[in-house]
Amino acid sequence: MGRPSAREELLDCAERLFADRGLHGISLRSINAEAGLSSAALHYHFGSKKALVESLLERQMPSLMHRRRELLDALEARETTPTTREILGALLEPQVELLAEGGEAGHRYIRLIHRLQSDGDLDFRFVLERWPGGVERLVPLLKEANPSLLQASIERRLAFAIDVMLPSLVKAPKPLGNNLELYISELLGFLTGAFEAPETTELYE
């Protein structure tokens, strides 16, 4: 295998550094230096930090969203109502597959997404408009699986579930294999139980 291009080296370095220190803890100059390239390299290939971040997201987001659409299509095509666990599994499974099959690059990407989210630097509206993945289909499916829950409660609990998923995936055990399978099964069990818990309806009245 040949040496990665300068552009790929910059992306690898930026992904690792942003995942470790966040967008605001790393300068473009330091990324160039880490990659062993000239101070103008990053500007030449990307032009700005914003364009660099979009290029980083582009590496895996299209395939993740495509896979999620496939999973949701399969659930919606069934004659029986999907369970909460199955719906949350469709949300989680693409990232799990990336961890299991993507090697170090997969782990690095999940860490990047988690860091951007926890720092408030991930614009979910931009992501969903740029790479549609059917996320808007989750609430109707979850409402069908949980008819006793109010719409506001379902939306809130889905947001909670997403907030728990990413940091949990970052902490997924290594080596993977059966360890990852058990870990994800426990995570889905926890999220399902929390999602299906009785609500305190007076909070929404």
LINZI-V840290 format. One record per residue. N is the residue number from 1. RES is the residue in three letters. SS is DSSP state (@ for helix, = for strand, . for the rest). NEAR is the number of other ideal C-beta (glycine too) atoms within 10 Angstrom. Layout:
n=N res=RES ss=SS near=NEAR
n=N res=RES ss=SS near=NEAR
This chain:
n=1 res=MET ss=. near=3
n=2 res=GLY ss=. near=4
n=3 res=ARG ss=. near=7
n=4 res=PRO ss=. near=12
n=5 res=SER ss=. near=10
n=6 res=ALA ss=@ near=17
n=7 res=ARG ss=@ near=16
n=8 res=GLU ss=@ near=13
n=9 res=GLU ss=@ near=18
n=10 res=LEU ss=@ near=25
n=11 res=LEU ss=@ near=22
n=12 res=ASP ss=@ near=19
n=13 res=CYS ss=@ near=20
n=14 res=ALA ss=@ near=26
n=15 res=GLU ss=@ near=23
n=16 res=ARG ss=@ near=17
n=17 res=LEU ss=@ near=19
n=18 res=PHE ss=@ near=25
n=19 res=ALA ss=@ near=21
n=20 res=ASP ss=@ near=13
n=21 res=ARG ss=@ near=13
n=22 res=GLY ss=. near=16
n=23 res=LEU ss=@ near=19
n=24 res=HIS ss=@ near=10
n=25 res=GLY ss=@ near=12
n=26 res=ILE ss=. near=19
n=27 res=SER ss=. near=12
n=28 res=LEU ss=@ near=18
n=29 res=ARG ss=@ near=10
n=30 res=SER ss=@ near=15
n=31 res=ILE ss=@ near=25
n=32 res=ASN ss=@ near=21
n=33 res=ALA ss=@ near=14
n=34 res=GLU ss=@ near=16
n=35 res=ALA ss=@ near=21
n=36 res=GLY ss=. near=10
n=37 res=LEU ss=. near=18
n=38 res=SER ss=. near=12
n=39 res=SER ss=. near=10
n=40 res=ALA ss=. near=10
n=41 res=ALA ss=@ near=19
n=42 res=LEU ss=@ near=27
n=43 res=HIS ss=@ near=15
n=44 res=TYR ss=@ near=13
n=45 res=HIS ss=@ near=18
n=46 res=PHE ss=. near=21
n=47 res=GLY ss=. near=10
n=48 res=SER ss=. near=11
n=49 res=LYS ss=@ near=18
n=50 res=LYS ss=@ near=10
n=51 res=ALA ss=@ near=13
n=52 res=LEU ss=@ near=22
n=53 res=VAL ss=@ near=20
n=54 res=GLU ss=@ near=15
n=55 res=SER ss=@ near=16
n=56 res=LEU ss=@ near=23
n=57 res=LEU ss=@ near=21
n=58 res=GLU ss=@ near=12
n=59 res=ARG ss=@ near=16
n=60 res=GLN ss=@ near=22
n=61 res=MET ss=@ near=18
n=62 res=PRO ss=@ near=14
n=63 res=SER ss=@ near=14
n=64 res=LEU ss=@ near=19
n=65 res=MET ss=@ near=19
n=66 res=HIS ss=@ near=14
n=67 res=ARG ss=@ near=17
n=68 res=ARG ss=@ near=23
n=69 res=ARG ss=@ near=17
n=70 res=GLU ss=@ near=13
n=71 res=LEU ss=@ near=19
n=72 res=LEU ss=@ near=20
n=73 res=ASP ss=@ near=12
n=74 res=ALA ss=@ near=12
n=75 res=LEU ss=@ near=19
n=76 res=GLU ss=@ near=14
n=77 res=ALA ss=@ near=7
n=78 res=ARG ss=. near=9
n=79 res=GLU ss=. near=4
n=80 res=THR ss=. near=6
n=81 res=THR ss=. near=12
n=82 res=PRO ss=. near=19
n=83 res=THR ss=. near=15
n=84 res=THR ss=@ near=22
n=85 res=ARG ss=@ near=17
n=86 res=GLU ss=@ near=18
n=87 res=ILE ss=@ near=27
n=88 res=LEU ss=@ near=24
n=89 res=GLY ss=@ near=19
n=90 res=ALA ss=@ near=24
n=91 res=LEU ss=@ near=23
n=92 res=LEU ss=@ near=22
n=93 res=GLU ss=@ near=18
n=94 res=PRO ss=@ near=20
n=95 res=GLN ss=@ near=24
n=96 res=VAL ss=@ near=22
n=97 res=GLU ss=@ near=14
n=98 res=LEU ss=@ near=21
n=99 res=LEU ss=@ near=20
n=100 res=ALA ss=@ near=15
n=101 res=GLU ss=@ near=9
n=102 res=GLY ss=. near=16
n=103 res=GLY ss=@ near=11
n=104 res=GLU ss=@ near=9
n=105 res=ALA ss=@ near=13
n=106 res=GLY ss=@ near=18
n=107 res=HIS ss=@ near=18
n=108 res=ARG ss=@ near=20
n=109 res=TYR ss=@ near=22
n=110 res=ILE ss=@ near=22
n=111 res=ARG ss=@ near=19
n=112 res=LEU ss=@ near=26
n=113 res=ILE ss=@ near=23
n=114 res=HIS ss=@ near=20
n=115 res=ARG ss=@ near=21
n=116 res=LEU ss=@ near=21
n=117 res=GLN ss=@ near=16
n=118 res=SER ss=@ near=14
n=119 res=ASP ss=. near=14
n=120 res=GLY ss=. near=9
n=121 res=ASP ss=. near=13
n=122 res=LEU ss=. near=18
n=123 res=ASP ss=. near=13
n=124 res=PHE ss=@ near=10
n=125 res=ARG ss=@ near=7
n=126 res=PHE ss=@ near=11
n=127 res=VAL ss=@ near=18
n=128 res=LEU ss=@ near=14
n=129 res=GLU ss=@ near=9
n=130 res=ARG ss=@ near=14
n=131 res=TRP ss=. near=17
n=132 res=PRO ss=. near=14
n=133 res=GLY ss=. near=21
n=134 res=GLY ss=. near=19
n=135 res=VAL ss=. near=17
n=136 res=GLU ss=@ near=9
n=137 res=ARG ss=@ near=17
n=138 res=LEU ss=@ near=22
n=139 res=VAL ss=@ near=14
n=140 res=PRO ss=@ near=13
n=141 res=LEU ss=@ near=23
n=142 res=LEU ss=@ near=24
n=143 res=LYS ss=@ near=15
n=144 res=GLU ss=@ near=12
n=145 res=ALA ss=@ near=21
n=146 res=ASN ss=. near=18
n=147 res=PRO ss=. near=7
n=148 res=SER ss=. near=9
n=149 res=LEU ss=. near=21
n=150 res=LEU ss=. near=15
n=151 res=GLN ss=@ near=12
n=152 res=ALA ss=@ near=11
n=153 res=SER ss=@ near=20
n=154 res=ILE ss=@ near=21
n=155 res=GLU ss=@ near=15
n=156 res=ARG ss=@ near=15
n=157 res=ARG ss=@ near=20
n=158 res=LEU ss=@ near=19
n=159 res=ALA ss=@ near=10
n=160 res=PHE ss=@ near=13
n=161 res=ALA ss=@ near=23
n=162 res=ILE ss=@ near=17
n=163 res=ASP ss=@ near=12
n=164 res=VAL ss=@ near=14
n=165 res=MET ss=@ near=21
n=166 res=LEU ss=@ near=20
n=167 res=PRO ss=@ near=13
n=168 res=SER ss=@ near=17
n=169 res=LEU ss=@ near=22
n=170 res=VAL ss=@ near=17
n=171 res=LYS ss=. near=10
n=172 res=ALA ss=. near=18
n=173 res=PRO ss=. near=11
n=174 res=LYS ss=. near=9
n=175 res=PRO ss=. near=7
n=176 res=LEU ss=. near=17
n=177 res=GLY ss=. near=10
n=178 res=ASN ss=@ near=9
n=179 res=ASN ss=@ near=12
n=180 res=LEU ss=@ near=17
n=181 res=GLU ss=@ near=12
n=182 res=LEU ss=@ near=11
n=183 res=TYR ss=@ near=18
n=184 res=ILE ss=@ near=21
n=185 res=SER ss=@ near=12
n=186 res=GLU ss=@ near=11
n=187 res=LEU ss=@ near=20
n=188 res=LEU ss=@ near=21
n=189 res=GLY ss=@ near=11
n=190 res=PHE ss=@ near=13
n=191 res=LEU ss=@ near=24
n=192 res=THR ss=@ near=19
n=193 res=GLY ss=@ near=11
n=194 res=ALA ss=@ near=13
n=195 res=PHE ss=@ near=21
n=196 res=GLU ss=. near=17
n=197 res=ALA ss=. near=11
n=198 res=PRO ss=. near=7
n=199 res=GLU ss=. near=17
n=200 res=THR ss=. near=9
n=201 res=THR ss=@ near=11
n=202 res=GLU ss=@ near=6
n=203 res=LEU ss=@ near=10
n=204 res=TYR ss=@ near=11
n=205 res=GLU ss=. near=6
